[in-house]
Amino acid sequence: DLVFFAVNSSHRHSPLLNYPYFSPQEVGQAVGANPGLFIGVVVDGPFERLGRKMGAMALLGSLGSQVMAQALQAEALKVAELVSACGAHRIQAVIIADDIAYTEATFARPQVLRQVLFPHYEPMLERVRATGAASLFHSCGNLTDVIPDLIGCGFSGLVACESGCQDLLKLKQEYA
């Protein structure tokens, strides 16, 4: 009853993750061929994209630098454009996938993420809202300390949360 497509405009396959990416046009074809089906997209976020390009340690080591701020801005713009291209096809949801945490906490202090990453989500989510789609966030790991920030950015929900490292019932009671 629902399908999500991993979407990217620059390459067709992720050798690291071993799954295919689809283009916004292919998503549009799926929407057109299945008008009653709930169709959404999964888009790698700017942090995820840079982590794959640079490597996680290089990304984390330069997270507060001016060069990294510019790189995040460039990737965020690409994500926003991809969201708009998919939204033109009347999708119902967009998942921004940005792995920013591990089992204990976020990779960087929440204050750092608030300064250097989270401001980039708001323009992306404005584009999602313009399409009428729901905006969801995915990250592995423990997001407990930044959930209020993600809500403040405009995400309407979380996807595929890890129950082993955070209390999902407590999160639901607190934020639902």
Buried (B, 14 or more C-beta within 10 A) or exposed (E): EEEBBBBBBEEEEBEEEEEEBBBBEBBBEBBEEEEEEEBBBBBBBBBBBBBBEBEEEEBBEBBEEEEBBEBBEEBBBBBBBBBBBBBEBBBBBBBBBBBBBBEEBBBBEBEBBBBBBBBBBEBBBEBBBEBEBBBBBBBBBBBBBBBEBBBEBBBBBBBEBBEEBBEEEEBEEEEE
